[in-house]
Amino acid sequence: MEELWPTPSREIADAIRSLCQRLLTETDALVDAFARPSLVAQNDPALLADASLIEEDRELNRSDLVQWLTANVQHPGRRVEPYVGPRTTAYINDLVSRGIAPDFAGAWRVALGIGWRRWLEECVADCADPDLLVEVLDVTAQSLVQYALDSVATLRQVGLAAAMGHTDAEGIAMIQLIASGAPMAEDLAEGQLRYRMARWHVGLVLWIDDPQQAEALDEAITAVRSTTGGRSALVARASATSRWLWLSGEAVPDVHHVEKALASTDELRVAVGRPGRGLEGFRSSHQDALAAQALVIRLASDRRFTPYADVELIDALTKDRAGARRFVTNTLGALAEADTALRQALLTYVQCGFNTTRAAANLYAHRNTVERRVSRANELSAVKVEDNPTHVAAALLLLDLAPDIGTTNPS
């Protein structure tokens, strides 16, 4: 790439290299600072609604940060060429296929503002010589701004290439329109997607955390199709790491067969929407599944199969993680950090309508054992189950999804 400013002196280069080496050990914290604000600045509701795409956007942010820091360790203060790897290319292709056009320039403006403030703080703390500080800031400001400009231009080029190579954009665009709530005639949607709308639908989101395990998604789709019998199934590639799936039938599709079919796939996770009928049911069940997926990712839960009907209350409670932690602590008190078996016994007891015999059967435990655990759990709980069973059950469910949320020093 053409160099646009003079090569820095050795002293300035050494100072930049030292700063970048230290910040390379803090990349996760740095990405945490600007990932969400830059995501919001991209101003695309479809992107904000898809947890898998959000994870890919975060990975793109991390890749950009590491690229600039690493390049400045090797060649301090020089122009940095953006790196576009296979994962970035796949992500841009997914955006194009779904008609999502993020404002990358707006995202870079926000990220650059936050990142520059942190860089200023590091430079001031590290450079005791005022003249050296001015030179370091001058050189790195040019490098960072040019890197942002080059990166936005590169992303646009990759997007254009993806648009030229995409073949089934019309079907995915139709799904995107329906999912976003746009007015739509059923017959138009059916003709475009070759999928009947005047039925019951259950929407699912299947996803993986590691793009290298992508074959697990295709295997899972094949397994699900084999369990649905005569029911219809519609599949859409949502991203490199996720698939959208709808099952339909004259009766409400049974997802228990799906859960069993996917039980042996360790890499895969599934979120399931509530059933709905017709075009609106197609949309609402899909939105439920997206919300369940976002919840699992937001709480860093290891739950592999998550029906939204089971976690809807938890979703509402955990939009603010700090508030969710206060709710758990204030409701459960010492029980939040007690033996898991105690919490599980109390939760099952409430879910079984305060029936100890049924709870014991569900837990495969002796009735007397369950009674002792329930009694001890209720002693430890700040709010007693007889006083507010809804709050106690909600707090226990939240802990079941995200075990570290109630701890004093969460990981």
C-alpha positions in Angstrom: 0.0 0.0 0.0 1.1 3.6 -0.7 2.6 5.3 2.4 1.0 8.6 3.0 3.1 10.1 5.8 6.8 10.0 6.8 8.3 6.9 8.6 8.4 7.7 12.4 11.8 7.9 14.2 13.1 4.9 16.0 12.1 6.4 19.4 8.6 7.0 18.3 8.4 3.6 16.7 9.6 1.9 19.9 7.0 3.8 22.0 4.1 2.7 19.6 5.3 -0.9 19.5 5.4 -1.1 23.3 1.9 0.3 23.7 0.5 -2.1 21.1 2.2 -5.1 22.6 0.5 -4.3 25.9 -2.9 -3.7 24.4 -2.8 -7.0 22.5 -3.2 -8.7 25.9 -6.4 -6.7 26.5 -8.2 -7.2 23.3 -11.4 -8.7 24.8 -11.9 -5.8 27.1 -11.2 -3.3 24.3 -13.8 -5.0 22.1 -16.3 -5.0 24.9 -16.0 -1.2 25.1 -17.0 -0.4 21.5 -18.7 -3.6 20.0 -22.2 -2.7 21.1 -22.1 1.0 20.4 -20.7 0.4 16.9 -23.3 -2.3 16.3 -26.1 0.1 17.2 -24.5 2.8 14.9 -24.9 0.4 11.9 -28.6 1.2 12.2 -30.1 -2.0 10.9 -32.9 -3.7 12.9 -32.5 -7.1 11.2 -28.8 -7.1 12.3 -29.7 -6.1 15.8 -32.3 -8.9 16.0 -30.0 -11.8 15.1 -27.7 -13.0 17.8 -25.6 -15.1 15.4 -24.9 -12.1 13.2 -24.1 -10.0 16.3 -21.5 -12.5 17.3 -20.0 -12.4 13.8 -20.0 -8.6 13.9 -18.1 -8.7 17.3 -15.6 -11.1 15.7 -15.1 -8.6 12.8 -14.4 -5.9 15.4 -11.9 -8.1 17.2 -10.2 -9.0 13.9 -9.9 -5.3 12.9 -8.4 -4.4 16.3 -5.9 -7.2 16.3 -4.9 -6.5 12.8 -4.1 -2.8 13.6 -2.2 -3.6 16.8 -0.2 -6.5 15.3 0.7 -4.4 12.3 2.0 -1.6 14.6 4.1 -4.1 16.5 5.7 -5.2 13.3 5.8 -1.8 11.5 5.0 0.9 14.0 3.2 4.0 12.7 2.8 2.8 9.2 -0.3 2.5 7.0 -2.1 -0.8 7.9 -3.8 -2.9 5.2 -7.2 -4.3 6.3 -7.3 -8.1 6.5 -10.4 -9.9 5.1 -10.3 -13.5 6.0 -12.7 -16.3 5.1 -14.9 -15.6 8.2 -15.3 -12.0 7.3 -16.1 -12.9 3.7 -18.8 -15.4 4.8 -20.3 -12.8 7.2 -20.6 -10.1 4.5 -22.1 -12.7 2.1 -24.7 -13.6 4.8 -25.6 -9.9 5.1 -25.9 -9.4 1.4 -28.0 -12.6 1.0 -30.5 -11.3 3.5 -30.6 -7.7 2.2 -28.9 -6.3 5.3 -26.9 -3.2 4.5 -25.2 -2.0 7.7 -23.7 1.5 8.0 -20.1 0.4 8.3 -18.9 4.0 8.1 -21.1 5.0 11.0 -19.9 2.0 13.0 -16.3 2.9 12.4 -16.9 6.5 13.5 -18.2 5.3 16.8 -15.5 2.6 17.3 -12.8 5.1 16.4 -14.0 7.6 18.9 -14.1 5.1 21.7 -10.8 3.5 20.7 -9.0 6.8 20.3 -10.0 7.9 23.8 -8.5 4.7 25.2 -5.4 5.1 23.1 -5.0 8.7 24.4 -5.1 7.4 28.0 -2.5 4.8 27.3 -0.2 7.2 25.5 -0.4 9.8 28.3 0.3 7.2 30.9 3.3 5.7 29.0 5.0 8.8 27.5 6.5 11.0 30.1 8.2 13.3 27.5 5.6 15.8 26.1 7.4 16.1 22.8 7.4 12.3 22.3 3.8 12.1 23.3 2.8 14.7 20.6 4.7 12.8 18.0 3.3 9.4 18.9 -0.3 10.8 18.9 0.3 12.6 15.5 1.6 9.4 13.8 -1.0 7.0 15.3 -3.9 9.4 14.5 -3.0 9.3 10.8 -2.6 5.5 10.9 -5.9 4.9 12.7 -8.0 7.3 10.5 -6.5 5.9 7.3 -7.1 2.3 8.6 -10.8 3.1 9.1 -11.1 4.6 5.6 -9.4 1.7 4.0 -11.4 -0.8 6.0 -14.8 0.7 5.0 -13.7 0.7 1.4 -12.6 -2.9 1.6 -15.9 -4.0 3.2 -17.8 -2.3 0.4 -15.8 -4.1 -2.2 -16.4 -7.5 -0.5 -20.1 -6.6 -0.3 -20.3 -5.9 -4.1 -18.5 -9.1 -4.9 -20.9 -11.0 -2.7 -23.9 -9.4 -4.3 -22.7 -10.4 -7.8 -22.2 -14.0 -6.7 -25.4 -14.6 -4.8 -28.0 -16.8 -6.5 -31.1 -17.2 -4.1 -31.4 -13.8 -2.7 -35.1 -13.5 -3.6 -36.2 -16.3 -1.3 -34.1 -15.1 1.6 -35.3 -11.5 1.1 -38.9 -12.7 1.2 -38.3 -14.5 4.5 -36.6 -11.3 5.8 -39.7 -9.3 4.9 -42.1 -11.6 6.6 -39.9 -11.9 9.7 -39.8 -8.1 10.0 -43.6 -7.8 9.9 -43.9 -6.2 6.5 -47.5 -6.5 5.0 -47.6 -9.6 2.8 -50.2 -11.7 1.0 -50.1 -15.4 1.9 -50.3 -16.6 -1.7 -47.3 -14.4 -2.7 -45.2 -15.7 0.2 -46.2 -19.3 -0.6 -45.4 -19.0 -4.3 -42.0 -17.4 -3.6 -41.0 -19.9 -0.8 -42.8 -23.0 -2.0 -44.0 -23.5 1.5 -47.6 -23.5 2.8 -48.5 -20.7 5.2 -52.1 -21.6 6.0 -50.9 -24.1 8.7 -49.4 -24.3 12.2 -45.8 -23.3 12.3 -42.9 -23.7 14.8 -39.8 -21.6 14.2 -36.4 -22.8 15.2 -32.9 -21.3 15.2 -30.0 -23.7 15.0 -26.5 -22.3 15.6 -23.0 -23.2 16.5 -20.3 -21.1 18.2 -17.3 -22.2 16.0 -17.5 -21.7 12.2 -15.2 -24.6 11.8 -18.1 -26.9 12.9 -20.4 -25.7 10.1 -21.0 -29.3 8.9 -22.9 -29.9 12.2 -25.6 -27.5 11.0 -26.2 -29.4 7.7 -26.2 -32.8 9.5 -28.7 -31.4 12.0 -31.0 -30.1 9.3 -30.9 -33.6 7.7 -31.7 -35.2 11.0 -34.7 -32.8 11.6 -36.1 -33.4 8.2 -36.0 -37.2 8.8 -38.1 -36.8 12.0 -40.9 -34.6 10.6 -42.6 -37.2 8.5 -45.2 -35.7 6.2 -44.8 -32.2 7.7 -43.2 -29.5 5.6 -39.9 -27.9 6.6 -38.4 -24.6 5.4 -34.7 -23.9 5.9 -32.9 -20.7 5.4 -29.2 -19.9 5.8 -29.2 -17.0 8.3 -25.4 -16.8 8.6 -22.3 -19.0 8.4 -23.0 -20.2 12.0 -26.8 -20.3 12.0 -29.8 -21.7 10.2 -33.5 -20.7 10.4 -35.9 -23.5 10.3 -39.7 -23.7 10.2 -41.8 -26.9 10.7 -45.4 -26.8 9.7 -48.5 -29.1 9.8 -52.3 -29.2 10.1 -51.7 -29.8 13.8 -49.0 -28.1 15.9 -45.6 -29.7 15.0 -44.1 -31.8 17.9 -40.6 -30.6 18.6 -39.8 -33.4 21.1 -38.7 -35.5 18.1 -36.4 -32.7 17.0 -34.9 -32.5 20.5 -34.2 -36.2 20.5 -32.8 -36.1 16.9 -30.3 -33.3 17.9 -29.3 -34.7 21.3 -26.2 -36.4 20.0 -24.8 -33.2 18.3 -22.6 -31.6 20.9 -21.6 -28.6 18.8 -25.2 -27.5 18.1 -27.6 -25.3 20.0 -31.3 -24.8 19.3 -33.9 -22.2 20.2 -37.6 -22.9 19.6 -40.5 -20.4 19.2 -44.0 -20.9 20.4 -46.4 -22.4 17.7 -48.4 -20.0 15.6 -50.8 -20.3 12.7 -50.7 -18.7 9.3 -48.4 -15.9 8.1 -48.5 -14.2 11.5 -47.7 -17.4 13.3 -44.8 -18.0 10.9 -43.4 -14.6 11.9 -44.1 -14.7 15.6 -42.7 -18.1 16.2 -39.5 -17.1 14.4 -39.2 -13.9 16.5 -39.7 -16.1 19.6 -36.8 -18.3 18.5 -34.6 -15.4 17.8 -35.3 -14.0 21.3 -34.5 -17.3 22.9 -31.2 -17.5 21.0 -30.3 -14.0 22.1 -31.1 -14.8 25.7 -28.9 -17.9 25.7 -26.0 -15.9 24.2 -26.6 -12.9 26.4 -26.4 -15.0 29.5 -23.5 -17.1 28.2 -25.6 -20.1 29.0 -24.6 -23.7 28.0 -28.3 -24.6 27.5 -28.5 -26.6 24.2 -32.2 -26.7 23.6 -34.3 -23.7 24.7 -38.0 -23.3 24.0 -38.9 -19.6 24.3 -42.1 -20.5 26.3 -39.8 -21.8 29.1 -37.7 -18.6 29.3 -40.0 -15.8 28.3 -40.1 -14.4 31.8 -36.3 -14.7 32.1 -35.9 -12.9 28.9 -37.8 -9.9 30.2 -35.9 -10.0 33.5 -32.4 -10.1 31.9 -32.4 -7.3 29.5 -30.3 -5.6 32.1 -27.7 -8.1 33.5 -26.9 -6.0 36.6 -30.6 -5.7 37.4 -31.0 -9.5 36.9 -28.2 -10.2 39.3 -29.8 -7.9 41.9 -33.2 -9.7 41.4 -31.6 -13.1 42.0 -29.6 -11.9 45.1 -32.5 -10.1 46.6 -34.9 -13.0 46.0 -32.8 -16.0 46.9 -30.2 -14.6 49.3 -27.8 -17.4 50.5 -29.7 -20.0 48.3 -28.1 -18.4 45.2 -24.7 -19.8 46.1 -25.9 -23.0 47.8 -25.8 -26.6 46.6 -27.4 -26.9 43.1 -29.4 -29.9 44.3 -31.2 -27.7 46.8 -32.2 -25.1 44.2 -33.2 -27.8 41.7 -35.4 -29.5 44.3 -37.2 -26.2 45.2 -37.7 -25.2 41.5 -39.1 -28.7 40.6 -41.4 -28.5 43.6 -42.8 -25.2 42.5 -43.1 -26.4 38.9 -45.0 -29.5 40.1 -47.6 -27.4 41.8 -46.1 -27.9 45.3 -46.6 -31.6 45.0 -43.7 -33.4 46.6 -44.6 -36.8 45.2 -44.6 -35.5 41.6 -41.4 -33.5 42.3 -39.7 -36.7 43.6 -40.7 -38.6 40.5 -39.3 -35.9 38.2 -36.0 -35.7 40.2 -35.7 -39.5 40.4 -35.3 -39.1 44.2 -37.0 -40.3 47.3 -39.9 -38.3 48.6 -38.2 -37.7 52.0 -35.0 -36.5 50.3 -37.0 -34.0 48.2 -38.8 -32.8 51.3 -35.6 -32.2 53.2 -34.0 -30.3 50.2 -37.1 -28.2 49.7 -37.2 -27.3 53.4 -33.5 -26.4 53.5 -33.7 -24.4 50.3 -36.6 -22.4 51.6 -34.7 -21.7 54.8 -31.8 -20.2 52.9 -34.0 -18.2 50.4 -34.5 -14.5 51.3 -38.0 -14.6 49.8 -39.9 -17.7 51.0 -41.6 -19.8 48.4 -45.0 -19.5 50.2 -44.8 -15.7 50.1 -43.9 -15.2 46.5 -43.6 -18.5 44.5 -43.4 -16.6 41.1 -40.4 -14.6 42.1 -38.6 -17.6 43.6 -39.3 -19.7 40.6 -38.1 -17.0 38.2 -34.9 -16.5 40.1 -34.2 -20.2 40.2 -34.9 -20.5 36.5 -32.5 -17.6 35.8 -29.8 -19.3 37.8 -30.4 -22.6 36.0 -29.8 -20.8 32.7 -26.8 -18.7 33.9 -25.3 -20.2 37.0 -22.8 -17.4 37.6 -25.3 -14.6 37.5 -26.0 -14.8 41.3 -22.4 -15.2 42.4 -20.5 -12.5 44.3 -17.7 -12.5 41.8 -19.2 -13.7 38.5 -16.8 -15.0 35.8 
